[in-house]
Amino acid sequence: MSIMNKNSGKTELENQEEDIYFNFINSLKAEVTKKSYERDLKLFMDFCNVSKLSKLLVIQEPQKQIIHYLMSLRRRWV
């Protein structure tokens, strides 16, 4: 069950996910690493055709998706 936050229009789960991501990304010291992680996560989300982090948690066969994504990256570099 998700509870809508009156202030932002986001569910409590979405707010928690944002907090978790925010805490993770800001635990990194190097700005270049932060930017790299943000870029790579966005590219993977685009590949999976999702716009929210929470949607990554429910994709079918996530290991296969990751393998397909890595293979697509490899094809780009060949």
C-alpha positions, -999 to 999 in steps of 0.1 A, spaced: 0 0 0 13 34 -9 5 66 9 5 98 -11 25 127 3 3 158 3 32 182 -4 50 165 -33 24 142 -49 48 113 -44 41 82 -25 58 75 7 77 46 -10 89 70 -37 101 94 -11 119 66 8 136 55 -25 147 90 -32 162 93 3 180 60 -1 194 71 -35 203 105 -22 221 90 8 240 66 -14 251 90 -40 261 116 -15 282 90 4 305 90 -25 334 115 -22 345 120 -58 322 142 -79 333 123 -110 321 90 -95 287 105 -86 282 118 -121 293 85 -135 269 65 -113 240 89 -121 247 87 -158 250 49 -158 219 44 -138 199 67 -161 212 48 -191 201 15 -176 167 29 -167 163 41 -203 173 7 -215 147 -9 -192 121 18 -203 114 29 -168 114 64 -154 113 57 -116 138 38 -95 110 18 -79 102 3 -114 137 -13 -115 127 -34 -84 99 -50 -103 113 -57 -137 110 -92 -149 142 -113 -147 165 -85 -136 196 -106 -141 187 -112 -177 180 -75 -182 214 -66 -168 231 -92 -191 211 -78 -222 221 -43 -212 258 -52 -209 257 -70 -242 241 -39 -258 270 -18 -244 295 -43 -258 279 -41 -293 283 -3 -292 320 -6 -285 327 -32 -312 
